[in-house]
């Protein structure tokens, strides 16, 4: 694995501009710093990438509406890989989606209710195309929901929503990897149970992940993995890294992500995504 540093150029990185046509980046822990701030210089870089014909695509566990809000001023023509790849949208038009089968969300919500009954501080977010739906209404939980789901509703029964459900996300105030994910083990034979952050677990179809969404996008646009640059930091980014020759783990990434990526970028708190793009594209 090569590493980018402010003092040296990794030996296998090009000295001139690489032929990059698509840049895909995770948001939390990757593009955004730990305070969830957009890095300084992003808007200027996006303008230059657009001038060069390079498509920039956020790929996140976040809701489409949340991503669109973050990039309101530059959203035209941008592809948003939302909800961990289960919902891909460009200019308000769905490019692809992978809804859960009826009944799956109900199983997950029931499992969460059981965890709560056992004393686990956890809540479910049923993610539909139009909105997210939650049963918990306490401020501590809703504060976490608002970070990722601009469009959300508190409902009495999250198993009875009228929407295309594409994912169920669980927020555990403790360790999602140690507590919530193991409680969903019965689903792993038929569905993906992905730890997407320290406190988050996502349940999706087996066919749904950021990598699958990215490969469909590459095929549609006629862009190869050799022309694709990807950045990620957590386990829900692994398949996406496999879809790009220019795959970068952030210095702050989960060890499994660092092991999977071809290159290492500076951390999210060191503006790693923008610094790496500038280095590789010779901006």
N, C-alpha and C positions, 0 to 999 in steps of 0.2 A: 504493500500500500504506500502511496506517496502522500506527503504532507505539505500543505501550503503554510508558509510562515512569512512574517513581514520582512525577513532578512534574506531569504533564499528562495530559489525556484526549484521545485521538485524536478528530478532528472527526466521523468517521463511526461512532463507537461510541455506543450509546444512553446516555442519561443515567439512564434507569430500568432496570428488569429486562427482559431480552429473553425471548422465548418459546422457551427452550431445553428440549428434551425428552431429548436424547441427547448425551453428551459422550464422545468417543473419543480416547484418547491413546496414542501410542507410549510405550515405556518408556525404553530406553537413549538417552541424549542428549536426552531430552525431559522425561518426568516425573522420572526419576532424575537425580541430579547425577553428576558425573564419578567419584565414589567409589561409585556404584551404590546410593546411599541413598535411601529413601523420604523425600519432603519433610516437614518438620515441619508439622503441621496437616492432613495428608491425611485421617486417620480422622475428625476432627471435621467436615471439609468433606463427606466421603462421607455421614455421618449426616444432615447438613442437606440434601444433594441428594436423598437417599432420602425425607426428609420432604416435600420439594417435588415428588416424583414424577419426578425427573430420573434417567435411567439412566446410570451411569458404566461405560464399557467399556474395558479395556486392550486395545490392538492391537499385537502385537509379533511379531518373528521368534522369540521365545522359545517353548519348548514349553508346551503346556497345563498339564502337571503343575507346571512352574516358576511359571507365572503364578498358578495356584490356591494354591500355597504362599505366595506373596507376599501374597495377599489372603485368607488363611484365615479371619480373623475376620469378614470382610464379604462373603464369596463368595456367600452365598445370593441368588439372583435376578440375580447379575451375569453379563453375557455376556462371554466371553473369546474374542477374535479372535486365535488363536494361529498360530504357524508362518507368519507373513506372509499370513494370510487363508485358508490351505489347510485349517484345522480350527477350527471355531467351536462352542463348547460353553457350555451354560447349565445349572447345577445337575447337572453330570455327564452331561447328555444332549446328544448331537451334534445341532447344528442344521444344519450343512452341512460338507461336506468336498470336496476336489478331489484325489484320489489320482493319482499319476503312473502312466502306462502301464507294464506290465511291460517290463523291459529298459532303461528310461531311467536308473534308478539305477546299473545295471551300466555303462552308457556313461560316466557321470560318475565312478564309482569307478575305472574303467580310466584315464580321463584324469588323475585325481589321481595314480595310481600312476606314470604316465609323467612327470608333473611332478616327482615325488619322485626318480625315476631321473635326471632332468636337474639335480638339485640344489636344487629349490625346496622350501622348508620349509613344507609345506602338508599338511593332513589333511582327510578327508571325514567328515561326520556324516550318516549315512543316517537320516532322520527318519520314524519310523513313528508310528502312532496310539498304540501302547502304550509304545514306548520309542524312544530314539535308539541307533544302532549305529555303533561306530568300530573301526577296525583298529589305529590308533596307541595305544600304551599308555604312552608317556613322560609324565612328570608335567607338563611344561610344556604339552603339548597338552591333557591331561585337565583341567588347571586352567582352561583357557579353556572347555572343554566344560561343566564343572560350573556355570559362571555362567548358562548358558541352558538346560541340559538336566538336570534333577534325575534323571529316569529315563534312564539310559544304560548300555549294556553294551559291553564290549570283546569283539569276536568275531574269529575267524580270517579269515573271509571276509564282508565287508559286502555282497556281491552275493547272498548266499544266506539272507537273513533271512526269517522267516515273520511278516510284518506288512504292513499296508497302508501303503505308503510315500507320504508326501504332499509331501516336499521333500527335497532333498539340499543341505546347507549345507557350505561349504568355508571353513576357517580358514587364512589365509595370514599367517605371521608377518611378512611384508613388506607390500607394497601390493597388496591384492586388486584394486583398480581397474586397476593397471598390469600385473600379472603373471597372476593366476589367471583373471580374467574373460576376457581375450583368448584364453586357451588353450581356452575353452569356446565359441569363436565358431561352431563347427559346429552347435551346438545352438540358436542364436538364431533360426533359420528356423522351428523347430517349438515351442520352449519359451522361457520367460523365464529370462534369466540376469541377476539383479539384484544390484547391489552394495549391500548393506544396512548396511555399516559400513566403517571403514577397513581392516579385516582379514577381512571376511566377504563371501562371494558365495553367493546362493541360487539353486538351479535348481528351477523349478516349471512347472506347466502354464501355457499362455498365458492360460487362463481364470481363473487364480488370482492374486489380489493382495488387499491390504487393502481397496482400493476396492470390488472386486466383492463381498467379504464384507460390507462396510458397506451397500452398496445392497440386498443381500438382506435384511439385518437391518432396514433402514428400511422396506422393503416389508412385511415380516412384522409389524412393530410399528405400522405406519401413521404413521410419523414422516417428515417432509419434510426435504430439505436445509436449508431455512430454519430448521428447529428443531434442527439438528445443529451441534455445535461439535467441531472436530478439531484436534489438535496433532501436529506431526511435525518431524523434523530431518534425515532422510536419504532417499536415493533410493527406498527401498521404501515411503515414505509418500506419494509423489506422487499416485497414483490415489485414495488416501483423502482427500487434500485436495480433490480435484475433486468429491467427493460431499457436501460441506458448504458452505453459504454462509458459515458462521463458521469459516473455515480459517486456522490460525495456524502460521507457521513460527517456530521458536525463533531467538533472536538468534545462536545458535551453529550454525545449520543450514547444510547444504550450499548453495552459491549457487543451484543449480537449484531447491531447495525454497523458498528465500526468494522467488525469481522467480515461483513457481507459486502460493503462498499469497496470500490476500487481505489478511492482517494479519501483523504481526510482534509476537511476544511476547518478554518478557525471557528470558534464557538459562536453560538447565536448572540452572545453578549459582546462579541468582538466583530460584529457586522460581517460574519463569515460568508454569507451568501453573496453579498455585493462585492466583497473583496475578491472572492474566487471568480465570479463572472468577469470582473475587470481584468484579472490576471489571465484567464484562459482566452478571452476574446480580445485581449490587448486593447482595452478601452482606455 
